[in-house]
């Protein structure tokens, strides 16, 4: 009932999937435990995700998921030569099974053996670790959880800046 009093106020929910107590609008309140009815009501209110950005490994590919409403959901992977390749473009958010199917198509069309993509992601992870160690030796063993989160946020900001540069280059 309190929710209905909000009327047309702007509410911004950021990184709900990465929060300590995460929730996702597309789960329709099922992740709200004993409060599924309230969760469903709130999920319905916020079901249209206006801006979404996530960059993370998926199926041994570095994957970027992006959406800026009213435009489509776009999913890119970083190919073996570090180029962004769009593998999905749709007006709905794809499921993980749909993404896996697209990745399998991409791998088959480009004859990419599993060991090559595994080698790339392992090499990329090692580079990240080495860069972190170079900047601050021993940081992983002495960093607080807050410091690790801060570093992750800085890395995400750098990724957003890179994506913006790429979009400008492509004229998007």
Secondary structure by P-SEA (a helix, b strand, c coil): cccccccbbbbbbcccccccccccccccccccccaaaaaaaaaaaaccccbbbbbccccccbbbbbbcccccbbbbbbcccccccccccccccccaaaaaaaaaaaaaaacccaaaaaaaaaaaaaaaaaaaaaacccccccccaaaaaaaaaaaaaaaaaaaaaaaaaacc
